[in-house]
Amino acid sequence: MKYFVTGGAGFIGSNFIRYLLNHYHDIQILNFDSLTYAGNLNNLEDIESDSRHSFVKGDLSEAKELENAFHNFEPDFVINFAAESHVDRSIVHPDIFVKSNIWGVQNLLQVSLDHGIEKYLQISTDEVYGSLGKTGIFTEKSPFDPRSPYSASKASADLLTQAYFHTFSLPVNITRCSNNYGPYQFPEKLIPLTILNSLNGRKIPVYGDGLNVRDWIHVEDHCSAVDIVLHKGIPGEVYNVGANNERSNIEIVKLIIQILAELRPNLKISEKLISYIEDRKGHDRRYAIDSAKIQKELKWKPSISFEYGLKDTVRWYLDHYDWLDSIITKGYLEYYQKVYGNKFPV
């Protein structure tokens, strides 16, 4: 079987490629990625010699590049991880998110239809549902209520994907997952940013009062869910993916500090590094995912507890500090200062 994976040099995409290679023998994977700031071939260093995986640099918004890649590879399955994905960046540059997450998806859907692929899987997010109050939970029937340019672009991509199913009978599925964590995540996200800043004695920025709640899932569990939806999902269906791990942002930060203090006592990491900053524009208060549908219909369930997964993730970053250090480019420093408003000591 041939898998066309977009965004395969990014956080979740690279973990999914590794998951496929570890679970299937007779496969071929084409990794199609434009290598923006969050796409890093170092994420795939351990599998670069695997003949089952090949890489093509390409942009979803360029239809000709996609057509050439499809023509040469002739895929059976398409899994679209490619997306601009950070809310803060979407506030600064919403136009980039429209180009990548909407126009790029339309191109990918059309070329998938033209080539008669077996299944198209759109990787979406729980953020398309908007924000919850103190109670409630997102189901697949929850209405769209996106609050940021990022979530609006992802909601638009979902609607396009559903339209290609209903209008053109393209076999599609959509997965909407809660917040991922694990190896190779770019340090603009809460968990790797907290680890990076803690290790370097820098202030850890926390938006608002820190009580915004997210539902967390280890990337390995997300990959297993994507795999089962790809092969067993009913065409046209949407599946929520979550692990029932609701935690406030400040709780996550304090847990990481506690783990680092235990693993690296000589660094004297403490909660004194926490710095509350002005809240993000349109900051959703709470997310919570109901994954009963995928668990009941496809017999999937998460296997990694949050306590184990978070500590294992911290250990991974400690063991791969060279990878973290390689991320700190001039562009990253300029972005960090622009968003958080304080100088980033190098």
N, C-alpha and C positions, 0 to 999 in steps of 0.2 A: 504494500500500500504506500501511496505517496501523499505526504502531508506538506501543504503550503502554509507556513507559519509566518505571519507578519508580526513585526515588533519582537522578533526572537532574540534580539540582543539586549532587550530591556529586562527589567526585574522579573516579572511574572513569565514573560515569553521565554527567557533563557532557562528558567526553572522548569517550564513545561517541556521544552526540547530535551532537557536532561531526563525528565520523567519518562518521556516516550522511549528514549534510547535505553533506559534501564528496564523497561517493561516489555518491549517488543524487539524481536530480532530482525525479521524480514521486512524492513521499512526503509523508506528514503524520505528525508526531510529537506525542504528548501526553506532557508531562513531569509526572509525578505525584510530588510530594515534600512531606514534612511540614516541611521547613526547620528541622531540628534544628541544633545547633551546627555540624555538619560540612556541612550543606546551605546553599549560599550562591548567591544569584542573581547575584552578581558573577562567578561562574564561567562565566556564560552571556552576559556583557555584549556580547561581540563578535557574537552571533547574535540579539540581542533583536529586531532588525528583520526577521528572516527569517520570512516568513509561513507557512513549512512547519512551524514549531515554535510550540507553545502550552504554557502552564503552568497547572497547577491545584494549589493547595495542598491536600494531603489526607494522611490517616494510614491506613496499611494495616490497622491494628487496628480501624478504624471501617468496618464492612461497608457501611453505607449510603452513605458517601462514595465508596467504590469503585464501588458499583452505579450511582450517579448518573453518575460519570465514564465508566464503560463504556457506559451507555445513551446518553449524549450523543455519545460519540466512535466507538463501534462498531469496536474495533480488530481487526486481522488477527493481529498478533504482540504478545506480552507478554514484556518482558525485565525481570527483577527484580534490580536492583542495590540496592534499598533494604535497608539493614541497619544496625544498630548494629555497629560493626566493630573497635573498639579493645579489645584484651585487657585492658589496665589498667583501663579503665572497666567492663568486665564483672566484674572482681573487686570493684569498689566497689559497683556496682548491677546484680547479675545479673538482677533482676526485669524491668528495662527491656529486656534482651536477649531474655528469654523472650517478652515481649509483642510486640516488633517482629519478631524473627527467626523465631518459631514461629507465634504466633497470627496475625500479619500475613500470613505466607505461606499459611496455611490459607485465610484470607479471599480472597487473591488467586487461589489455585488454584480455589476454588469458583466465584468470579465468572467466571473464565476458562472453566471447564467449562459454566456456565450460558449463556454467550454464544457457545459454539462456536468459539473462536479457532483459528487454523491451527497455531500453535506457541507453547508456553510455555517460556521459557528461564530456568532458575534459576542465578544467578551464585553459585557457592560458593567454597570455599577449600581449599588443601592442608592447612590446619590440622585438618580433620576426621580426618585420618589419624594424628594424634598426633606423636610424636617419633621420629627416627631416631638410630642410633648413628653411628659413624665411617664406616660403609659402608651400602650399600643405597639404594633409590630408591622413591618412591611410584608405583605404577601404579593404574589404575582398579580393580584387584582387591584392592588393599590394604585390610585391615579398618579399620573406624572405631576410633579410640582417642583421642577428644578429651580435652584436659587442662585446659581453661578453660571458664568459662560461655559465652564467645563461641563457641568451636569446638563446644561441645556443642549450642548453639542452632542453629548452621549445619548440623551433622550431622542434627539433628532435622528441619530444613527440607528437607534432601535426601531423607530417608526419606519425608516427607509427599509430596514431589514424585513420587517413584517409586511411591508407593501410588496416587496419582491416575492414573498411567499404567496400572498393572496392574489396578486396580479399575474405573476409569471410562473407560479408553481415551483419556484426555486426552493429546494429542501433546506430549510434553515432551522437553527435553534438560537436562542439568546440566553446567556447566563448573566445574572446580576448578583455580584458577590459583595460581601462586606469587606472591611479594611484588611488588606493582606500585610503580613510581616514575614521576615525570614532573610536568607542570604541574598546578597547582590542588590539590595534595595538602595536606590539613590538617596544620599543624605540631605534631601530637602523634606523628606517625610519624617514624621515625629520620632519613630524609634531609632533609625540610624543617625538622625541629627542629634538626638539626645546622647547617644553613645559617643559620637564623634566629638561633640563639644565637651562632654564630661572628661574624656581621655586627654583633652588638650587644655583643661582648666578654663574653658570659655563659658560665658553665661548661656543658659539654656532658655531660649525664648518660649513662653507659654502664652497663648492668646487669651485675652479676657480674664475670667476667673478660673480658667482651667477645668471647668466642670462640664464642658461639651463631651458628650458620650458617643463612643464609636463601638461597633461590634467587630471583634477581631478574629481572623482565621489565619492559620499558618499556610504559607504559599504551597506547601506540599499537599495539604488537604484540598486546596483550591484546584491544583493540577489534577488530582484524582477525580474531582467532580467534573472538570472539563472533559477528561478522557471518557467518562461514562456517558455524559450527555452527547458527546460526539458520536459514539458508537451505538447508544441505546435510546437516545432522546427521540421522542415522537416529533416528526417534522412540524414546524410551526409553533411549537411550544416554548414557553419561557420557564426557566428554572432559577429560583433564588438559591444562593449558596452561602451558608453561614455556619458558625460553630457555637452560637449562643454564648459569646464572651463579651458582654457589655462592660466597658471600663471607661472612666473619665480620663481625659488627657492628662490631668495632673496625677492621677493614680498611676498611669503608665510611666510617667517621668520618674516618679518616686520609686517605683519598682525597679526601674533600670539603674537608678543611682544606688539602690540597696544591693542589687546583684553585682554591680561593678565594685562597690566598696568591699564586698565579700571576695571577689575574684582578684582584685588589684588593691589590697589594703595600703600598699606603699604610696599610692597616688593621693590618698586622703580626699576622695570624692565625697561631697556632701550636698545636702539640699540647699546650701547657701548659693549654689550656682543657678538656681531657678530665678528667672527674671520674667515677671508678668508684663506683657506689652499690650498696646492697644489692640482691641479685638479685630479680627478679619471682617471685611465687609460681607454682609449676607451670610454670616457663619451659622450653619445649621446646628441646632442644639443637640439633637440626639438621632442616632440611627439604630435600628434593631431589625434583624432579618429573620423571617420565618422560612426555614428550609424544609418544612414538612413534606412538600410535594416531591422534591428530588429524593428524599429519604424513603418515602412510601412507594413511589412509582418506579424508581430506578435502583432502590436498595443501596443508596450511598449514605455514608455517614462520616463525619470527621473522626480522625484517630489520634490527633496530637493535642494534648491538653495545653491550655494557655501557660500554665506554670512551667511545664517542661519546655514548651516551644520558645518562650521568651528567653529563658536562661540559655538554651541551646543557641539561640540567635545571637545573644550577647557574646557567647564564647566564639561563635564563628567570626564575628567582627574583630574580636581580640586576636584571633589566629590569622586574620587576613587584613591586618592593618595596612599593608602595602597597597592592597586594593583600594581601601578607603582613602589613603593618602594620594593615590593617583587621580582621584576625582576632583581634588582641590585645584581647579584650573582658575585662570584669571576671570573667565566668564562666571564661574560659580561664586567667586569672591564679590564680583560686582553685583550679581543678583542678590546675594545674601545681604549686602549692605543696603541695597535698595529696598528690600522687603522688611528687614528687621531694624534698619536705621542705626545700627551700631557697627563700628569698624570690626573687621574680622582679622585678628592678629595672625600673622603667618610665621 
